[in-house]
Amino acid sequence: MRIEDIDFTRCRRGFEETIFEDLNWLGIRWETPVRRQSEHLYDYRKAADQLQMRGLLYPCFCTRQDIQKEIEAAGGAPHGSEGALYPGICRTLTEDERKSRIASGESFAMRLNLNRALHETSGNLEWIDVARGAQKAQPELLGDVVLVRKDIGCSYHLVVVVDDALQQVTRITRGEDLFEATHIHRLLQALLGLPTPEYHHHPLVCDSDGKRLAKRYQAETLQSLRSRGVSSEELRKHLGFQ
């Protein structure tokens, strides 16, 4: 069990309690203590420091507006699963420029220098996907991703890779909307000397119009099913769990 709560603006303990309640209702048990990412920021900072000391991270002072202006001026940019790829505005800053801007108190994130990272790993990385077989990692699909965000000091890509290793996860099952992210995760595993789990990216559950079910679209919840009188036994049978 892992509570991924590093997005402090969106995560609430009340949401966490609902997760436990739902899983308990379904008859699912888990090991304790539960790992909460917000309580282990040191682990992620340690991993980021390791990458930074090897020259694989660089400070990025860009706002979203800065990035959009650069993309428009260039007539567009390649796109990945997270939108337009970062155009590398801050990658070529000199060390003196970086130090000066940091010393002045300018806000910044830390991005992965993808070219240097690929050079360290020779770019020959693979993982096994249950549904698709052997996959060659193509982290260039996501470019110089942010690994240390300005507001929380880490990022999704970094923390899940660290946590998967610390929790000895051997198979990661998640939606196919995260398939491209695995290219970066495989690279980070190689850079940090971490094991590579087996992956299973499953099709998303969608409504009759083809829109994926999600909280943002007010999809039906386990709480609403319970309120309608659906039993956990009925739901487990419907999902093929028994």
N, C-alpha and C positions, 0 to 999 in steps of 0.2 A: 504494500500500500504506500502510495506517495501522494502528498498534497502539493500540487504545483501552484504556489501562491506568491510568486515573485512579482506579479503585477499588482502592486499595492493599491492602485486606484480602483481595481475591479474585484479584488478578492475580499471576502468577508468570512469571519468564523461561522456566521449563520449558514452560509453556503456549505461549509465543511460539515457541519452537523447534519445537514440534509443529505449529503452524500453518504455518511455513515448510516443514517436512518434507512435510506433506500437500499443500500447493500445488505444491511441486516435483515430487512424485510424479504429480500430475495433469497436469503439463506446463505449468503456469501460470508466467509470468515477470513480474517487477515492477521498477519503477524503484528505484534506491537513491540516497541513504540512505533507509531506512524512517523515516517520521515516527512517533515515539512521543509520545503526548500528555503523558506524565509529564516529558518533557524540554522542554516548551514552555508551562509554566504561566504564564510572563510574558505570552504572547499573550492568554491568557484573562483574566488579571488586568487587562490593559490595556483589554480590551473591557468588563469589568465596571465598571472605573473610569469609563469614558466614560458608561455608563448611570447610574451613581451620581451623577456630577457634574450630570446633567440632572434629578435628582430622581426617577428612574424605579425605584430600588431602595430598600428599607427593611429595617432589621434586624428579624429575627424571633427572639424568645427562647423560643418555644414548644417544648415537648417533644411527642412523639407523644401522651403521656398528656394533656397540656393540651388539645391539639386534639380528642382523642376526647371529653373531658369537655364541651367547648364544644358539640360537635356533638350529644351526647346531651341536653344542657340545652336546645338549640334544637329538639329533636325530629327531628333528621336534617339532612342537607345534600345538595346536588346532587352527583352523581358524574361523574367523567370517566375517562379511560383509566388514570389513576394512582390511582384511588380517590376518596374523598370530597374535594371541593374545600376548600381552606383557608378557614376562616370569617372571616378578617380580624382576628384578635385583636390583633395588633401594628400593624396598618395605621394605627390612629388614635392611637397614642402620640404625645405631644408631643416636640419635639426635646430638651427638657430631660430628659424621662424616658428617652429613648434614650441620651443622653450619660451620664446617671447610671448606667444599668445596664451600659453598656459599660465605664465607668471602674471599676466594682466588679468587673470580671473575669467578668461573666456571659457564658456561651457564646451565640453567635447565628449564624444563617444570614442571607443576603440574599435577599429575595423581590422579584419583579417587581411593581410597582404597575400592575396591568393597566389600570385605568381611565385613569391618566395616559398610559400607553403607547398606548392606543387613541386618546386625544385627539390625541396627536402625529401619528399616522398617518392620522387621519380614519376609521380602521376599514375602509377600502375596499381590501383586499388579496386577491390571487388567486395561484394557482399552477396549473401544468398537470400533471395526472396521466395517464400513458400509458393506464391502464386505464379511468379514469373521466372524463377530459376536464378542462375548466376547473373549478377548485374555488375557492369563496370561503372565505377564511380566517376561522375562528371561534375565536380563541384563548380566548374566554370558556369554552370547553369544558374548559379546564385551570386557569383561574383564576390566582391569584397564585403562580406556580410558583417554586420555589427555583432561583436561578441561581448562587449561591455557597454551597456546602455548608459546614457547620461544620468537617468533617474534612479536606477536600481543597482548599478555596478556589475551587472551580468546580463545574460540574454538566454532565451529559450534554447538556442542551439548548443550553447556551452553547458548549461546546467543539466539538460537531460542526458548528454553524453557522460558527464561526470557521475551523475546519479545512477545511470544504468550499470556502470562499472562497479560503483561502491555497493550497490544492492545485488550484484551478481545476476543481473537479468540475462537470460539466455535466449529468450524469444520476445520480440517486440511486436505486438499486434496493434495496429492503428489504421486510420482511414487512409485511402489512397490520395487524399488531398495533401498528405505529408510525404508522399513518395519522393518528390524532388529534394526535400530537406535531408533525406538520408544520404544524398551525395556529399553534403557538407559534414554530416555527422560521421560518415566513414572517414573523411579526411581528418577530422579532429581526433578520432580514435587513433589513427596512425601517428599523428603529431604528438599526442599525449601518452602513447604507449599503452593504450587500453584495449581490451578484448573487443571483438566484433560479434554482437549477437546475431541470431537468425531473425529475419524480418518477415512479417506478413501484413501487407497493405491490402485491406479489404475494401470492397465497393461501399460507397456511402449509402445510407438509408435515405430514400427520397420519398416525397409525397406523390400524389397522382399527377402533378404538373412537372415532376422531375426536379423540384427544388429540394435540396438536402434538408433534413430535419435538424434544427438547431435552436438554441435558446433565443437567438436574435430574431428568429421568425416565429416565436411563440409556439414552438412544437410541443406536443403533448408530453407531459412529464410523468414519472413514476407516481408522484403524489396525486396527480389528476386521475391516473388509472385506479389507484387505491380508493379515491373518493367516489369513483363510479362503481365500486364494488368488485373490481377485478382482483382475484386472489393471486398470491405469489406462485402457487402451484399452476394456475391457468397460464400465467405469463411465461413461466419456465417451460411449460409444455409447448406453448406457441413458438418460443424461441429455439426449441430443439434441445433444451438442456436436460430433459428427462423423458 
